Amino acid sequence: MNKKFLAIIPFLIFMFLCVFLYQGLFGNPRELQTGRIGQTMPSFALPDLMDEGKLWTNTDLLGDVYLLNVWGTWCPTCIAELGYLEQLRGQGVRIIGLYYEQAYDPDFGDHFDIDALRTEVKTMLKRAGDPYQFNILDLERTLALDLGVSGAPETFLVDKEGKILLHHTGDINPRVWRAKFAPVIQELSQ
């Protein structure tokens, strides 16, 4: 009996690999989804990027539908989407930035020049467009980790009660907006 079982093991491993690889053929590698869809925004208390005296919490964001856009000045795709996001803001879409600083590592001490970052952000937003009502600074990446952020840009659509309805990895452009976000926002407004 043991010899028969041992003879079947390579076949079972082969079948497992075939099923695993077959599923990968039809997956979209650009469709990374957070496990937070349908859940409320995680609790946080983080400073405003431009005013460290202002602290934003998840409860401050309740009451309005909004986009939480993860971005950074180091990210060329983030910069490219700013103009379109600014158009959306002009159409009444509330957009909040979650600034993701790639160069900061809390494990290597606090040798970080926040004033230089603020100057860089102001310059970039003035040049490329400023769609944000405000920017939350997440240096320690606590909120980004809680949301399952893998990089930038990423955008979350959050409803009035703080529930995450959508998560998109990559830039927001007219095609993505029409196909993914606009139908959900239209449904929310009815």
C-alpha positions as CSV (number, residue, x, y, z in Angstrom):
1,M,0.0,0.0,0.0
2,N,2.8,2.4,0.8
3,K,4.5,1.8,-2.5
4,K,1.3,2.6,-4.4
5,F,0.8,5.8,-2.4
6,L,4.5,6.9,-3.0
7,A,3.9,6.3,-6.7
8,I,0.9,8.6,-6.7
9,I,2.7,11.5,-4.9
10,P,4.5,12.9,-8.0
11,F,1.2,12.8,-9.9
12,L,-0.6,14.7,-7.1
13,I,2.1,17.3,-7.0
14,F,2.0,17.7,-10.8
15,M,-1.8,18.1,-10.7
16,F,-1.5,20.7,-7.9
17,L,1.0,22.7,-9.9
18,C,-1.1,22.5,-13.1
19,V,-4.2,23.9,-11.3
20,F,-2.1,26.6,-9.6
21,L,-0.5,27.7,-12.9
22,Y,-3.7,27.5,-14.8
23,Q,-5.4,30.0,-12.4
24,G,-2.5,32.3,-12.9
25,L,-3.1,32.4,-16.7
26,F,-6.4,34.2,-16.2
27,G,-5.5,36.5,-13.3
28,N,-4.8,40.2,-13.9
29,P,-1.5,41.1,-12.3
30,R,-2.6,44.8,-12.2
31,E,-5.7,43.9,-10.2
32,L,-4.3,44.0,-6.6
33,Q,-7.1,44.2,-4.2
34,T,-6.9,45.1,-0.5
35,G,-8.6,42.8,1.9
36,R,-10.3,45.9,3.3
37,I,-13.0,46.2,0.6
38,G,-16.3,46.4,2.4
39,Q,-14.7,47.2,5.7
40,T,-14.4,50.6,7.4
41,M,-11.2,52.7,7.2
42,P,-8.7,51.6,9.8
43,S,-8.3,53.9,12.9
44,F,-5.5,56.4,12.5
45,A,-4.3,59.7,13.9
46,L,-1.7,61.2,11.5
47,P,-0.4,64.7,10.9
48,D,-1.2,67.0,8.0
49,L,1.7,67.1,5.6
50,M,1.8,70.9,5.5
51,D,0.9,71.6,9.2
52,E,2.3,69.2,11.7
53,G,0.1,70.9,14.4
54,K,-3.1,69.5,12.6
55,L,-3.9,65.9,13.3
56,W,-6.2,64.0,11.0
57,T,-8.2,61.0,12.2
58,N,-10.5,58.5,10.5
59,T,-13.5,60.1,12.2
60,D,-12.6,63.5,10.6
61,L,-13.3,62.0,7.2
62,L,-16.8,60.7,7.9
63,G,-19.8,62.3,6.3
64,D,-18.6,62.6,2.7
65,V,-17.7,60.3,-0.1
66,Y,-14.0,60.7,-1.0
67,L,-11.0,59.3,-2.7
68,L,-7.9,58.5,-0.7
69,N,-5.1,58.8,-3.1
70,V,-1.7,57.3,-2.1
71,W,1.1,59.3,-3.8
72,G,4.6,60.7,-3.6
73,T,6.7,63.2,-5.5
74,W,9.2,60.4,-6.2
75,C,6.5,58.6,-8.2
76,P,6.3,59.6,-11.9
77,T,2.9,57.9,-12.4
78,C,1.5,59.9,-9.4
79,I,2.7,63.1,-11.0
80,A,1.1,62.2,-14.3
81,E,-2.3,61.6,-12.7
82,L,-2.4,64.9,-10.8
83,G,-3.8,66.9,-13.7
84,Y,-6.7,64.5,-14.2
85,L,-7.4,64.3,-10.4
86,E,-7.5,68.1,-10.4
87,Q,-10.2,67.9,-13.1
88,L,-12.2,65.5,-10.9
89,R,-11.8,67.9,-8.0
90,G,-13.2,70.6,-10.2
91,Q,-16.2,68.4,-10.8
92,G,-16.9,68.1,-7.0
93,V,-15.0,64.9,-6.2
94,R,-13.4,65.1,-2.8
95,I,-9.8,63.9,-2.9
96,I,-7.5,63.4,0.1
97,G,-3.9,62.7,-0.3
98,L,-2.0,60.1,1.7
99,Y,1.6,61.0,1.2
100,Y,3.8,58.0,1.0
101,E,7.5,58.9,1.5
102,Q,9.7,56.3,0.0
103,A,13.0,57.7,1.3
104,Y,12.1,57.6,5.0
105,D,13.0,54.6,7.0
106,P,12.1,54.8,10.7
107,D,14.6,52.0,11.5
108,F,17.5,54.3,10.6
109,G,16.7,57.2,12.9
110,D,15.0,60.5,12.4
111,H,17.4,62.2,10.0
112,F,14.5,63.4,7.8
113,D,14.1,67.0,6.5
114,I,10.4,67.6,6.7
115,D,10.8,71.2,5.6
116,A,12.5,70.1,2.4
117,L,9.7,67.6,1.7
118,R,7.1,70.3,2.2
119,T,8.9,72.6,-0.2
120,E,9.2,69.8,-2.8
121,V,5.5,68.9,-2.5
122,K,4.4,72.5,-2.8
123,T,6.6,73.0,-5.9
124,M,5.3,69.7,-7.5
125,L,1.6,70.5,-6.8
126,K,2.0,74.0,-8.1
127,R,3.6,72.7,-11.3
128,A,1.5,69.5,-12.0
129,G,-1.9,70.5,-10.3
130,D,-3.2,70.2,-6.8
131,P,-6.3,68.0,-6.5
132,Y,-6.1,67.5,-2.8
133,Q,-8.2,69.1,-0.1
134,F,-5.3,68.2,2.2
135,N,-2.5,65.6,2.5
136,I,-2.1,63.2,5.4
137,L,1.6,62.4,6.2
138,D,2.1,58.7,6.9
139,L,5.9,58.5,7.5
140,E,5.8,55.4,9.6
141,R,3.4,53.8,7.0
142,T,1.0,52.6,9.6
143,L,-2.1,53.5,7.6
144,A,-0.6,52.4,4.4
145,L,0.2,49.0,5.9
146,D,-3.3,48.7,7.4
147,L,-4.8,49.4,4.0
148,G,-2.6,46.9,2.3
149,V,-0.8,49.5,0.1
150,S,1.9,48.1,-2.0
151,G,3.2,51.3,-3.5
152,A,2.0,54.4,-5.3
153,P,-0.3,55.4,-6.8
154,E,-3.2,53.6,-5.2
155,T,-6.6,55.0,-4.7
156,F,-9.4,54.0,-2.4
157,L,-13.1,55.1,-2.8
158,V,-14.6,55.6,0.7
159,D,-18.3,56.2,1.4
160,K,-19.9,58.6,4.0
161,E,-19.7,56.0,6.8
162,G,-16.0,55.3,6.2
163,K,-16.5,52.0,4.3
164,I,-14.0,51.2,1.6
165,L,-15.9,50.5,-1.6
166,L,-13.1,50.3,-4.2
167,H,-9.3,50.0,-4.4
168,H,-7.4,50.8,-7.6
169,T,-3.7,50.2,-8.1
170,G,-2.2,52.5,-10.7
171,D,-3.1,55.9,-12.0
172,I,-6.6,57.3,-12.3
173,N,-7.3,58.3,-15.9
174,P,-10.5,58.9,-17.8
175,R,-10.8,55.3,-18.8
176,V,-10.3,54.0,-15.3
177,W,-12.6,56.6,-13.9
178,R,-15.5,55.8,-16.3
179,A,-15.1,52.0,-16.0
180,K,-14.5,51.7,-12.3
181,F,-15.2,54.7,-10.1
182,A,-18.0,56.7,-11.9
183,P,-20.6,53.9,-11.8
184,V,-20.1,53.4,-8.0
185,I,-20.2,57.2,-7.3
186,Q,-23.3,57.5,-9.4
187,E,-25.0,54.7,-7.5
188,L,-24.1,56.4,-4.2
189,S,-25.7,59.7,-5.3
190,Q,-29.0,58.0,-6.1
